[in-house]
Amino acid sequence: MSPGILSRSLSQNIRLRPASRFTKLGGKGIAALLNRREPSTVLAFSNQTQQGRAFDLPYTELTESASARIPPMPKLSAPARARKIKLLLFDVDGVLTDGKLFVFPAPAGAQQTVLPQPGTHGGQGGFGLDSQTLIEAKGFHAHDGTSISLARLAGIKTGLITKRISETVALRARDLKLEYIHQGVQDKRSCLEKVLRGEGLTSEEAAFVGDDVIDLPAMRACGLAIAVKNARAEVKREAHYVTPHAGGDGALRDAVEYILKAQGKWKRVLDEYIGERSPIGRS
């Protein structure tokens, strides 16, 4: 091995011995090294070939060297992540609703007009009620509807990705004017990544709101993972932010407010929203 200095690393040929048994390595290079008074941060080779031989160093030579590692990059805080968000996607059952499904007899002559029958839906692993005699109903919270308008005023696009196929959800999404409506999707991560490519956004610029383990792949693939209050424990553990309200009870509103406040847009957006609806009374 050629003479030189191996900085902050250890060779497999190094053998540790007590300082009292430190063996002289010899060579002018070692003398110069010791004069630097940094014996614990570097290792030195003598001017002689050392192939196949072990170096004897005191324990003190290695103490700082072993611990002098480059610290990991600091993880971004949830507010720092929220400041980057330009796209907000979310699940439906358990997020936009409380997760309950209501099934009623269909009125005479009722037909599904918004969605194709679930049984013929694209082969993406989705499912839904496929019946001509029953109707599936869900409840939505008005606060969540307002949050979509607030997000739009802030320049944030919104959309839903859900495994279940529902006529009720299609009607609600159309009413809210969501930019993205994806029903019958089992692989939510791939769907999210497709939306990102279409928007020309990075994963750090997207947030996903979920409640169950099927949402984890999408949550892991975005910059801000949000779990609702009623989410499963596994989902909450991986979330950057957990909403104060449960799904179907204003959780999406919590998510939007959190993002807008982190971005410093909340007051402006709130004023614009109120002004749009009562311009005369606006101060």
TORTORMI-317522 format. One record per residue: residue number from 1; residue in one letter; y, x negated, z of N, C-alpha, C in turn. Coordinates in nm, 3 decimals. Layout:
<atoms>
ATOM,k,r,n.yy,n.xx,n.zz,ca.yy,ca.xx,ca.zz,c.yy,c.xx,c.zz
ATOM,NUM,A,Y,X,Z,Y,X,Z,Y,X,Z
...
</atoms>
This chain:
<atoms>
ATOM,k,r,n.yy,n.xx,n.zz,ca.yy,ca.xx,ca.zz,c.yy,c.xx,c.zz
ATOM,1,M,-0.119,-0.085,0.000,0.000,0.000,0.000,0.124,-0.088,0.000
ATOM,2,S,0.219,-0.058,-0.080,0.339,-0.140,-0.092,0.428,-0.120,0.030
ATOM,3,P,0.511,-0.225,0.062,0.599,-0.214,0.179,0.696,-0.098,0.161
ATOM,4,G,0.738,-0.044,0.270,0.836,0.065,0.262,0.837,0.146,0.390
ATOM,5,I,0.909,0.253,0.382,0.922,0.340,0.501,0.877,0.480,0.464
ATOM,6,L,0.789,0.536,0.542,0.744,0.674,0.525,0.821,0.759,0.626
ATOM,7,S,0.914,0.842,0.575,1.004,0.916,0.664,0.949,1.052,0.698
ATOM,8,R,0.945,1.082,0.828,0.909,1.214,0.880,0.775,1.265,0.830
ATOM,9,S,0.676,1.181,0.817,0.544,1.228,0.777,0.440,1.137,0.838
ATOM,10,L,0.316,1.182,0.841,0.208,1.107,0.904,0.097,1.083,0.804
ATOM,11,S,0.038,0.965,0.807,-0.075,0.932,0.721,-0.204,0.968,0.792
ATOM,12,Q,-0.305,1.001,0.714,-0.434,1.030,0.775,-0.493,0.906,0.840
ATOM,13,N,-0.445,0.788,0.805,-0.498,0.664,0.861,-0.432,0.623,0.992
ATOM,14,I,-0.338,0.705,1.044,-0.270,0.669,1.168,-0.352,0.715,1.288
ATOM,15,R,-0.369,0.627,1.385,-0.444,0.657,1.505,-0.352,0.645,1.625
ATOM,16,L,-0.350,0.744,1.715,-0.262,0.744,1.831,-0.324,0.668,1.947
ATOM,17,R,-0.241,0.586,2.015,-0.284,0.516,2.135,-0.168,0.515,2.234
ATOM,18,P,-0.196,0.496,2.361,-0.087,0.490,2.460,0.012,0.381,2.427
ATOM,19,A,0.138,0.401,2.471,0.244,0.306,2.438,0.213,0.166,2.490
ATOM,20,S,0.142,0.157,2.603,0.112,0.027,2.661,0.020,-0.056,2.572
ATOM,21,R,-0.048,0.012,2.478,-0.141,-0.060,2.391,-0.087,-0.068,2.250
ATOM,22,F,0.044,-0.057,2.235,0.106,-0.063,2.103,0.078,-0.198,2.037
ATOM,23,T,0.023,-0.198,1.920,-0.014,-0.318,1.847,0.099,-0.360,1.755
ATOM,24,K,0.134,-0.487,1.758,0.242,-0.538,1.674,0.201,-0.531,1.528
ATOM,25,L,0.283,-0.466,1.449,0.254,-0.454,1.307,0.304,-0.576,1.231
ATOM,26,G,0.405,-0.641,1.280,0.455,-0.761,1.214,0.542,-0.730,1.095
ATOM,27,G,0.613,-0.830,1.046,0.694,-0.812,0.927,0.839,-0.790,0.960
ATOM,28,K,0.924,-0.837,0.875,1.068,-0.821,0.896,1.110,-0.675,0.886
ATOM,29,G,1.035,-0.602,0.808,1.070,-0.460,0.794,1.063,-0.386,0.926
ATOM,30,I,0.962,-0.415,1.010,0.949,-0.348,1.139,1.063,-0.387,1.231
ATOM,31,A,1.098,-0.515,1.233,1.207,-0.560,1.319,1.337,-0.488,1.284
ATOM,32,A,1.362,-0.476,1.157,1.483,-0.406,1.115,1.478,-0.260,1.155
ATOM,33,L,1.358,-0.200,1.145,1.342,-0.059,1.181,1.372,-0.036,1.329
ATOM,34,L,1.317,-0.123,1.416,1.338,-0.107,1.559,1.484,-0.125,1.596
ATOM,35,N,1.554,-0.213,1.525,1.695,-0.235,1.552,1.779,-0.111,1.523
ATOM,36,R,1.725,-0.020,1.441,1.797,0.103,1.407,1.796,0.202,1.522
ATOM,37,R,1.707,0.180,1.621,1.697,0.268,1.738,1.662,0.411,1.699
ATOM,38,E,1.582,0.426,1.595,1.532,0.557,1.556,1.380,0.550,1.540
ATOM,39,P,1.309,0.501,1.642,1.166,0.482,1.627,1.088,0.612,1.615
ATOM,40,S,1.146,0.723,1.660,1.070,0.847,1.662,1.088,0.931,1.538
ATOM,41,T,1.172,0.887,1.445,1.196,0.969,1.327,1.143,0.907,1.200
ATOM,42,V,1.093,0.783,1.206,1.037,0.721,1.087,0.916,0.639,1.123
ATOM,43,L,0.833,0.610,1.025,0.718,0.522,1.040,0.736,0.407,0.944
ATOM,44,A,0.689,0.285,0.982,0.707,0.169,0.895,0.574,0.105,0.863
ATOM,45,F,0.567,0.046,0.745,0.450,-0.031,0.703,0.486,-0.179,0.706
ATOM,46,S,0.392,-0.264,0.741,0.416,-0.407,0.737,0.415,-0.455,0.593
ATOM,47,N,0.448,-0.581,0.574,0.452,-0.638,0.441,0.313,-0.672,0.389
ATOM,48,Q,0.212,-0.653,0.474,0.076,-0.682,0.431,0.009,-0.556,0.381
ATOM,49,T,-0.088,-0.571,0.293,-0.162,-0.456,0.242,-0.241,-0.394,0.354
ATOM,50,Q,-0.230,-0.262,0.370,-0.292,-0.195,0.484,-0.404,-0.101,0.441
ATOM,51,Q,-0.452,-0.112,0.321,-0.552,-0.019,0.271,-0.677,-0.025,0.358
ATOM,52,G,-0.724,0.089,0.401,-0.846,0.096,0.479,-0.828,0.061,0.624
ATOM,53,R,-0.705,0.034,0.670,-0.681,-0.002,0.809,-0.592,0.104,0.875
ATOM,54,A,-0.606,0.115,1.004,-0.529,0.215,1.078,-0.413,0.151,1.150
ATOM,55,F,-0.302,0.225,1.160,-0.187,0.179,1.235,-0.201,0.228,1.379
ATOM,56,D,-0.159,0.146,1.474,-0.156,0.185,1.614,-0.012,0.207,1.655
ATOM,57,L,0.024,0.332,1.690,0.161,0.364,1.727,0.162,0.432,1.863
ATOM,58,P,0.268,0.410,1.942,0.279,0.481,2.071,0.307,0.629,2.046
ATOM,59,Y,0.270,0.712,2.145,0.293,0.855,2.131,0.441,0.887,2.110
ATOM,60,T,0.529,0.809,2.171,0.671,0.838,2.160,0.721,0.825,2.018
ATOM,61,E,0.650,0.748,1.935,0.692,0.732,1.796,0.681,0.863,1.719
ATOM,62,L,0.598,0.956,1.768,0.564,1.074,1.688,0.623,1.202,1.743
ATOM,63,T,0.681,1.196,1.862,0.726,1.319,1.927,0.829,1.394,1.845
ATOM,64,E,0.937,1.327,1.807,1.043,1.394,1.731,1.000,1.415,1.587
ATOM,65,S,0.920,1.322,1.534,0.879,1.333,1.394,0.799,1.460,1.370
ATOM,66,A,0.711,1.494,1.466,0.627,1.613,1.449,0.707,1.741,1.457
ATOM,67,S,0.816,1.737,1.535,0.893,1.859,1.554,1.014,1.868,1.462
ATOM,68,A,1.045,1.757,1.392,1.164,1.756,1.306,1.132,1.819,1.172
ATOM,69,R,1.116,1.949,1.171,1.084,2.023,1.049,1.203,2.104,1.005
ATOM,70,I,1.209,2.132,0.878,1.318,2.214,0.826,1.300,2.357,0.875
ATOM,71,P,1.397,2.414,0.944,1.382,2.551,0.995,1.374,2.651,0.880
ATOM,72,P,1.304,2.763,0.900,1.295,2.864,0.795,1.430,2.928,0.770
ATOM,73,M,1.445,2.981,0.648,1.568,3.052,0.616,1.582,3.173,0.707
ATOM,74,P,1.701,3.200,0.759,1.717,3.317,0.846,1.693,3.446,0.769
ATOM,75,K,1.627,3.541,0.835,1.600,3.668,0.772,1.728,3.753,0.770
ATOM,76,L,1.745,3.826,0.661,1.863,3.912,0.651,1.853,4.027,0.750
ATOM,77,S,1.962,4.060,0.812,1.966,4.175,0.900,1.963,4.302,0.817
ATOM,78,A,1.933,4.414,0.881,1.931,4.542,0.810,2.068,4.576,0.751
ATOM,79,P,2.180,4.558,0.824,2.310,4.586,0.762,2.338,4.497,0.642
ATOM,80,A,2.297,4.370,0.648,2.318,4.280,0.534,2.238,4.327,0.414
ATOM,81,R,2.119,4.377,0.438,2.038,4.431,0.329,2.103,4.556,0.270
ATOM,82,A,2.155,4.641,0.360,2.215,4.768,0.316,2.337,4.745,0.229
ATOM,83,R,2.408,4.637,0.252,2.529,4.610,0.174,2.500,4.586,0.026
ATOM,84,K,2.377,4.554,-0.008,2.342,4.523,-0.146,2.291,4.643,-0.225
ATOM,85,I,2.269,4.756,-0.158,2.197,4.868,-0.219,2.280,4.941,-0.326
ATOM,86,K,2.217,4.960,-0.442,2.276,5.035,-0.553,2.186,5.151,-0.597
ATOM,87,L,2.064,5.153,-0.544,1.966,5.255,-0.582,1.889,5.298,-0.457
ATOM,88,L,1.882,5.429,-0.435,1.809,5.484,-0.320,1.701,5.579,-0.369
ATOM,89,L,1.576,5.542,-0.344,1.463,5.626,-0.381,1.390,5.670,-0.254
ATOM,90,F,1.320,5.782,-0.261,1.257,5.835,-0.140,1.137,5.922,-0.173
ATOM,91,D,1.051,5.934,-0.074,0.937,6.025,-0.080,0.988,6.167,-0.056
ATOM,92,V,0.902,6.264,-0.073,0.942,6.404,-0.051,0.879,6.460,0.076
ATOM,93,D,0.748,6.479,0.077,0.682,6.541,0.192,0.689,6.448,0.314
ATOM,94,G,0.753,6.495,0.419,0.770,6.414,0.538,0.900,6.337,0.540
ATOM,95,V,0.974,6.336,0.430,1.104,6.268,0.423,1.213,6.369,0.386
ATOM,96,L,1.201,6.426,0.268,1.296,6.530,0.227,1.259,6.664,0.292
ATOM,97,T,1.133,6.674,0.337,1.085,6.792,0.411,1.022,6.744,0.542
ATOM,98,D,0.981,6.839,0.624,0.914,6.800,0.749,0.765,6.779,0.729
ATOM,99,G,0.719,6.789,0.607,0.578,6.765,0.576,0.494,6.891,0.570
ATOM,100,K,0.547,7.002,0.613,0.469,7.126,0.611,0.471,7.188,0.471
ATOM,101,L,0.359,7.249,0.435,0.346,7.319,0.307,0.319,7.466,0.336
ATOM,102,F,0.391,7.555,0.267,0.373,7.699,0.283,0.322,7.756,0.151
ATOM,103,V,0.216,7.834,0.158,0.155,7.893,0.039,0.162,8.045,0.050
ATOM,104,F,0.223,8.108,-0.052,0.241,8.253,-0.054,0.178,8.312,-0.180
ATOM,105,P,0.141,8.438,-0.175,0.095,8.504,-0.297,0.208,8.510,-0.399
ATOM,106,A,0.177,8.484,-0.521,0.279,8.486,-0.626,0.313,8.630,-0.663
ATOM,107,P,0.440,8.656,-0.688,0.478,8.791,-0.734,0.411,8.821,-0.868
ATOM,108,A,0.392,8.946,-0.895,0.329,8.986,-1.021,0.410,8.935,-1.139
ATOM,109,G,0.344,8.869,-1.231,0.411,8.820,-1.351,0.481,8.687,-1.334
ATOM,110,A,0.473,8.624,-1.216,0.541,8.496,-1.193,0.474,8.386,-1.274
ATOM,111,Q,0.553,8.297,-1.333,0.503,8.185,-1.411,0.574,8.057,-1.372
ATOM,112,Q,0.501,7.945,-1.377,0.563,7.815,-1.355,0.634,7.774,-1.483
ATOM,113,T,0.763,7.745,-1.470,0.842,7.716,-1.590,0.901,7.575,-1.591
ATOM,114,V,0.897,7.505,-1.477,0.959,7.374,-1.469,0.859,7.261,-1.490
ATOM,115,L,0.739,7.275,-1.437,0.639,7.170,-1.445,0.516,7.214,-1.522
ATOM,116,P,0.445,7.120,-1.586,0.315,7.152,-1.643,0.216,7.173,-1.530
ATOM,117,Q,0.102,7.229,-1.561,0.000,7.248,-1.459,-0.043,7.114,-1.402
ATOM,118,P,-0.059,7.102,-1.269,-0.097,6.976,-1.208,-0.224,6.917,-1.265
ATOM,119,G,-0.316,7.001,-1.308,-0.442,6.950,-1.360,-0.426,6.871,-1.488
ATOM,120,T,-0.314,6.884,-1.557,-0.294,6.812,-1.684,-0.178,6.712,-1.673
ATOM,121,H,-0.144,6.673,-1.550,-0.026,6.589,-1.529,-0.056,6.441,-1.545
ATOM,122,G,-0.052,6.390,-1.667,-0.041,6.248,-1.694,-0.145,6.153,-1.641
ATOM,123,G,-0.244,6.195,-1.564,-0.345,6.104,-1.514,-0.292,5.995,-1.423
ATOM,124,Q,-0.188,6.023,-1.343,-0.130,5.921,-1.255,-0.178,5.934,-1.111
ATOM,125,G,-0.280,6.014,-1.087,-0.334,6.026,-0.953,-0.267,6.129,-0.866
ATOM,126,G,-0.172,6.205,-0.922,-0.103,6.306,-0.843,-0.186,6.434,-0.831
ATOM,127,F,-0.143,6.520,-0.743,-0.212,6.647,-0.727,-0.114,6.752,-0.678
ATOM,128,G,-0.153,6.877,-0.691,-0.068,6.987,-0.647,-0.144,7.117,-0.656
ATOM,129,L,-0.078,7.223,-0.618,-0.139,7.355,-0.621,-0.147,7.404,-0.765
ATOM,130,D,-0.268,7.428,-0.812,-0.290,7.474,-0.949,-0.343,7.617,-0.943
ATOM,131,S,-0.251,7.712,-0.938,-0.292,7.851,-0.923,-0.190,7.942,-0.989
ATOM,132,Q,-0.238,8.049,-1.046,-0.151,8.149,-1.105,-0.125,8.265,-1.009
ATOM,133,T,-0.192,8.261,-0.894,-0.177,8.372,-0.798,-0.109,8.329,-0.668
ATOM,134,L,-0.088,8.195,-0.651,-0.026,8.145,-0.529,0.095,8.058,-0.562
ATOM,135,I,0.190,8.055,-0.471,0.311,7.973,-0.486,0.325,7.882,-0.364
ATOM,136,E,0.354,7.756,-0.389,0.377,7.661,-0.280,0.526,7.652,-0.251
ATOM,137,A,0.562,7.662,-0.123,0.703,7.656,-0.085,0.726,7.547,0.019
ATOM,138,K,0.847,7.489,0.019,0.885,7.385,0.114,1.028,7.411,0.160
ATOM,139,G,1.062,7.359,0.276,1.197,7.376,0.328,1.276,7.247,0.319
ATOM,140,F,1.403,7.256,0.280,1.490,7.140,0.266,1.613,7.157,0.354
ATOM,141,H,1.666,7.047,0.399,1.782,7.051,0.489,1.912,7.033,0.410
ATOM,142,A,2.012,7.113,0.444,2.140,7.107,0.373,2.207,6.971,0.391
ATOM,143,H,2.190,6.908,0.506,2.252,6.777,0.530,2.201,6.673,0.430
ATOM,144,D,2.073,6.682,0.396,2.017,6.589,0.298,2.076,6.614,0.160
ATOM,145,G,2.100,6.739,0.128,2.163,6.770,0.000,2.303,6.711,-0.008
ATOM,146,T,2.378,6.721,0.101,2.512,6.662,0.104,2.506,6.511,0.086
ATOM,147,S,2.403,6.449,0.142,2.392,6.303,0.134,2.381,6.255,-0.011
ATOM,148,I,2.318,6.335,-0.095,2.307,6.297,-0.236,2.445,6.296,-0.302
ATOM,149,S,2.527,6.394,-0.269,2.664,6.397,-0.322,2.745,6.278,-0.271
ATOM,150,L,2.728,6.243,-0.144,2.799,6.129,-0.087,2.757,5.999,-0.154
ATOM,151,A,2.627,5.984,-0.177,2.577,5.864,-0.243,2.633,5.853,-0.385
ATOM,152,R,2.640,5.965,-0.453,2.692,5.965,-0.589,2.838,5.920,-0.592
ATOM,153,L,2.918,5.968,-0.497,3.058,5.927,-0.489,3.072,5.777,-0.462
ATOM,154,A,2.972,5.720,-0.396,2.974,5.577,-0.365,2.917,5.491,-0.478
ATOM,155,G,2.871,5.557,-0.585,2.816,5.481,-0.697,2.670,5.443,-0.681
ATOM,156,I,2.601,5.507,-0.588,2.459,5.479,-0.565,2.374,5.586,-0.632
ATOM,157,K,2.281,5.544,-0.715,2.192,5.637,-0.782,2.075,5.673,-0.690
ATOM,158,T,2.022,5.794,-0.707,1.918,5.844,-0.618,1.802,5.902,-0.698
ATOM,159,G,1.687,5.910,-0.633,1.571,5.968,-0.699,1.453,5.978,-0.604
ATOM,160,L,1.355,6.056,-0.644,1.236,6.076,-0.562,1.111,6.028,-0.635
ATOM,161,I,1.017,5.979,-0.557,0.885,5.939,-0.607,0.782,5.999,-0.512
ATOM,162,T,0.703,6.092,-0.560,0.607,6.160,-0.474,0.473,6.177,-0.544
ATOM,163,K,0.367,6.174,-0.465,0.233,6.191,-0.520,0.206,6.336,-0.553
ATOM,164,R,0.260,6.426,-0.473,0.232,6.567,-0.493,0.319,6.625,-0.605
ATOM,165,I,0.266,6.723,-0.673,0.336,6.791,-0.783,0.373,6.931,-0.735
ATOM,166,S,0.501,6.962,-0.741,0.546,7.089,-0.686,0.660,7.147,-0.769
ATOM,167,E,0.646,7.274,-0.801,0.752,7.347,-0.871,0.878,7.354,-0.783
ATOM,168,T,0.857,7.372,-0.653,0.969,7.381,-0.559,1.050,7.252,-0.559
ATOM,169,V,0.982,7.137,-0.557,1.050,7.007,-0.557,1.127,6.987,-0.687
ATOM,170,A,1.067,7.025,-0.798,1.136,7.011,-0.927,1.266,7.091,-0.929
ATOM,171,L,1.263,7.211,-0.872,1.383,7.294,-0.868,1.489,7.232,-0.776
ATOM,172,R,1.446,7.182,-0.661,1.541,7.121,-0.567,1.602,6.993,-0.626
ATOM,173,A,1.521,6.913,-0.691,1.571,6.789,-0.751,1.671,6.818,-0.862
ATOM,174,R,1.644,6.920,-0.940,1.737,6.958,-1.046,1.868,7.010,-0.987
ATOM,175,D,1.857,7.083,-0.876,1.976,7.135,-0.808,2.062,7.021,-0.752
ATOM,176,L,1.998,6.915,-0.703,2.070,6.802,-0.645,2.119,6.703,-0.751
ATOM,177,K,2.077,6.723,-0.876,2.115,6.634,-0.987,2.071,6.489,-0.962
ATOM,178,L,1.947,6.473,-0.916,1.892,6.339,-0.895,1.877,6.267,-1.028
ATOM,179,E,1.904,6.137,-1.027,1.889,6.059,-1.151,1.742,6.036,-1.186
ATOM,180,Y,1.657,6.030,-1.085,1.515,6.001,-1.110,1.427,6.100,-1.036
ATOM,181,I,1.334,6.161,-1.109,1.240,6.258,-1.052,1.100,6.221,-1.100
ATOM,182,H,1.019,6.166,-1.011,0.884,6.123,-1.046,0.784,6.191,-0.953
ATOM,183,Q,0.714,6.291,-1.005,0.611,6.360,-0.930,0.473,6.323,-0.985
ATOM,184,G,0.373,6.340,-0.901,0.236,6.309,-0.943,0.210,6.159,-0.956
ATOM,185,V,0.279,6.078,-0.876,0.267,5.932,-0.886,0.200,5.877,-0.761
ATOM,186,Q,0.085,5.814,-0.777,0.015,5.753,-0.664,0.063,5.610,-0.641
ATOM,187,D,0.087,5.535,-0.749,0.133,5.397,-0.738,0.285,5.395,-0.736
ATOM,188,K,0.341,5.414,-0.619,0.487,5.426,-0.607,0.557,5.293,-0.631
ATOM,189,R,0.492,5.183,-0.600,0.555,5.053,-0.621,0.578,5.027,-0.769
ATOM,190,S,0.478,5.053,-0.852,0.493,5.032,-0.996,0.602,5.122,-1.052
ATOM,191,C,0.608,5.244,-1.001,0.712,5.338,-1.046,0.850,5.285,-1.008
ATOM,192,L,0.864,5.236,-0.885,0.992,5.180,-0.840,1.033,5.062,-0.927
ATOM,193,E,0.938,4.973,-0.955,0.969,4.854,-1.035,1.009,4.892,-1.177
ATOM,194,K,0.950,4.998,-1.230,0.987,5.046,-1.363,1.131,5.098,-1.363
ATOM,195,V,1.168,5.170,-1.258,1.305,5.219,-1.246,1.402,5.102,-1.237
ATOM,196,L,1.368,5.000,-1.160,1.453,4.882,-1.146,1.476,4.814,-1.280
ATOM,197,R,1.370,4.800,-1.357,1.383,4.737,-1.489,1.474,4.819,-1.578
ATOM,198,G,1.459,4.950,-1.574,1.544,5.035,-1.656,1.690,5.029,-1.617
ATOM,199,E,1.717,5.009,-1.488,1.854,5.002,-1.440,1.911,4.861,-1.448
ATOM,200,G,1.824,4.763,-1.471,1.869,4.624,-1.471,1.905,4.575,-1.333
ATOM,201,L,1.836,4.624,-1.230,1.863,4.587,-1.092,1.754,4.497,-1.037
ATOM,202,T,1.786,4.423,-0.932,1.686,4.344,-0.862,1.628,4.426,-0.748
ATOM,203,S,1.516,4.381,-0.693,1.453,4.454,-0.583,1.544,4.460,-0.460
ATOM,204,E,1.628,4.357,-0.442,1.718,4.354,-0.327,1.825,4.464,-0.334
ATOM,205,E,1.844,4.521,-0.452,1.947,4.624,-0.469,1.892,4.765,-0.456
ATOM,206,A,1.764,4.776,-0.415,1.701,4.908,-0.401,1.656,4.932,-0.258
ATOM,207,A,1.662,5.058,-0.217,1.610,5.101,-0.087,1.508,5.211,-0.110
ATOM,208,F,1.409,5.217,-0.022,1.309,5.324,-0.031,1.289,5.383,0.107
ATOM,209,V,1.285,5.517,0.112,1.264,5.589,0.238,1.125,5.650,0.237
ATOM,210,G,1.045,5.617,0.338,0.908,5.668,0.343,0.867,5.711,0.482
ATOM,211,D,0.749,5.773,0.489,0.698,5.819,0.618,0.552,5.789,0.641
ATOM,212,D,0.476,5.764,0.534,0.332,5.744,0.549,0.289,5.616,0.478
ATOM,213,V,0.163,5.576,0.500,0.116,5.447,0.451,0.118,5.436,0.299
ATOM,214,I,0.112,5.547,0.228,0.118,5.542,0.082,0.254,5.492,0.034
ATOM,215,D,0.354,5.498,0.121,0.489,5.452,0.086,0.509,5.302,0.110
ATOM,216,L,0.419,5.238,0.181,0.436,5.097,0.217,0.451,5.003,0.097
ATOM,217,P,0.370,5.015,-0.009,0.389,4.924,-0.122,0.530,4.930,-0.181
ATOM,218,A,0.585,5.050,-0.194,0.721,5.064,-0.246,0.823,5.009,-0.147
ATOM,219,M,0.801,5.031,-0.019,0.894,4.982,0.083,0.893,4.829,0.085
ATOM,220,R,0.777,4.770,0.067,0.767,4.624,0.068,0.831,4.560,-0.055
ATOM,221,A,0.844,4.638,-0.162,0.896,4.583,-0.288,1.046,4.599,-0.303
ATOM,222,C,1.114,4.651,-0.201,1.258,4.672,-0.214,1.334,4.594,-0.107
ATOM,223,G,1.465,4.590,-0.122,1.547,4.513,-0.031,1.565,4.576,0.105
ATOM,224,L,1.567,4.710,0.110,1.587,4.780,0.236,1.480,4.887,0.251
ATOM,225,A,1.390,4.867,0.348,1.283,4.963,0.374,1.325,5.051,0.490
ATOM,226,I,1.324,5.182,0.467,1.369,5.277,0.568,1.254,5.371,0.603
ATOM,227,A,1.229,5.388,0.731,1.129,5.484,0.779,1.200,5.597,0.851
ATOM,228,V,1.149,5.718,0.834,1.207,5.832,0.905,1.151,5.837,1.047
ATOM,229,K,1.217,5.912,1.133,1.179,5.918,1.274,1.035,5.960,1.293
ATOM,230,N,0.985,6.050,1.209,0.849,6.102,1.221,0.747,6.021,1.143
ATOM,231,A,0.785,5.903,1.097,0.692,5.819,1.018,0.578,5.769,1.105
ATOM,232,R,0.467,5.734,1.040,0.353,5.676,1.111,0.392,5.540,1.168
ATOM,233,A,0.323,5.498,1.272,0.356,5.373,1.341,0.350,5.253,1.247
ATOM,234,E,0.253,5.252,1.156,0.240,5.140,1.062,0.362,5.127,0.972
ATOM,235,V,0.420,5.240,0.938,0.537,5.242,0.850,0.661,5.196,0.926
ATOM,236,K,0.677,5.243,1.049,0.792,5.203,1.129,0.793,5.053,1.156
ATOM,237,R,0.674,4.995,1.175,0.667,4.852,1.204,0.721,4.767,1.090
ATOM,238,E,0.709,4.815,0.968,0.753,4.735,0.853,0.892,4.775,0.801
ATOM,239,A,0.953,4.873,0.865,1.084,4.920,0.820,1.195,4.832,0.875
ATOM,240,H,1.302,4.820,0.795,1.421,4.750,0.842,1.511,4.843,0.923
ATOM,241,Y,1.494,4.973,0.899,1.577,5.072,0.969,1.496,5.200,0.984
ATOM,242,V,1.504,5.261,1.104,1.437,5.388,1.131,1.545,5.493,1.159
ATOM,243,T,1.539,5.605,1.090,1.644,5.707,1.102,1.637,5.779,1.237
ATOM,244,P,1.750,5.820,1.291,1.752,5.896,1.418,1.690,6.035,1.404
ATOM,245,H,1.698,6.093,1.283,1.643,6.227,1.260,1.511,6.220,1.184
ATOM,246,A,1.433,6.324,1.202,1.303,6.331,1.135,1.318,6.380,0.992
ATOM,247,G,1.212,6.363,0.915,1.211,6.413,0.778,1.229,6.563,0.775
ATOM,248,G,1.310,6.610,0.681,1.338,6.753,0.672,1.440,6.801,0.771
ATOM,249,D,1.493,6.706,0.853,1.591,6.742,0.954,1.714,6.652,0.946
ATOM,250,G,1.743,6.600,0.826,1.861,6.517,0.807,1.833,6.368,0.800
ATOM,251,A,1.708,6.329,0.783,1.674,6.186,0.777,1.737,6.116,0.657
ATOM,252,L,1.737,6.183,0.543,1.797,6.122,0.425,1.947,6.105,0.443
ATOM,253,R,2.009,6.198,0.511,2.153,6.186,0.543,2.176,6.061,0.629
ATOM,254,D,2.087,6.038,0.726,2.098,5.918,0.810,2.092,5.792,0.724
ATOM,255,A,2.000,5.789,0.629,1.982,5.672,0.544,2.106,5.645,0.460
ATOM,256,V,2.162,5.750,0.402,2.281,5.735,0.318,2.401,5.690,0.402
ATOM,257,E,2.420,5.752,0.518,2.531,5.712,0.605,2.519,5.566,0.647
ATOM,258,Y,2.399,5.524,0.680,2.376,5.386,0.723,2.417,5.288,0.612
ATOM,259,I,2.376,5.318,0.490,2.408,5.229,0.377,2.558,5.228,0.349
ATOM,260,L,2.620,5.344,0.345,2.763,5.352,0.313,2.849,5.287,0.421
ATOM,261,K,2.811,5.303,0.546,2.887,5.239,0.653,2.871,5.087,0.647
ATOM,262,A,2.753,5.039,0.613,2.731,4.895,0.599,2.814,4.839,0.484
ATOM,263,Q,2.833,4.919,0.380,2.910,4.876,0.264,3.060,4.899,0.279
ATOM,264,G,3.100,4.958,0.391,3.241,4.983,0.414,3.298,5.094,0.328
ATOM,265,K,3.214,5.184,0.280,3.257,5.292,0.191,3.262,5.429,0.258
ATOM,266,W,3.216,5.438,0.381,3.195,5.568,0.443,3.322,5.652,0.450
ATOM,267,K,3.429,5.596,0.503,3.552,5.675,0.520,3.609,5.719,0.386
ATOM,268,R,3.611,5.629,0.289,3.665,5.665,0.157,3.584,5.776,0.094
ATOM,269,V,3.451,5.762,0.098,3.364,5.862,0.037,3.378,5.996,0.108
ATOM,270,L,3.386,5.992,0.240,3.400,6.116,0.315,3.530,6.187,0.279
ATOM,271,D,3.639,6.111,0.266,3.767,6.170,0.227,3.760,6.231,0.088
ATOM,272,E,3.694,6.161,-0.004,3.681,6.212,-0.141,3.597,6.339,-0.143
ATOM,273,Y,3.490,6.339,-0.065,3.401,6.456,-0.062,3.475,6.578,-0.005
ATOM,274,I,3.547,6.558,0.104,3.623,6.669,0.163,3.735,6.714,0.069
ATOM,275,G,3.802,6.617,0.007,3.911,6.649,-0.083,3.867,6.726,-0.206
ATOM,276,E,3.747,6.700,-0.254,3.695,6.773,-0.370,3.678,6.921,-0.339
ATOM,277,R,3.647,6.950,-0.212,3.617,7.089,-0.173,3.733,7.162,-0.109
ATOM,278,S,3.832,7.088,-0.061,3.950,7.154,-0.003,4.075,7.067,-0.030
ATOM,279,P,4.115,7.054,-0.155,4.227,6.966,-0.189,4.359,7.007,-0.125
ATOM,280,I,4.379,7.134,-0.096,4.505,7.179,-0.037,4.516,7.135,0.108
ATOM,281,G,4.404,7.142,0.179,4.407,7.109,0.321,4.389,6.962,0.350
ATOM,282,R,4.377,6.881,0.246,4.356,6.739,0.268,4.487,6.671,0.309
ATOM,283,S,4.483,6.592,0.416,4.603,6.524,0.464,4.613,6.383,0.409
</atoms>
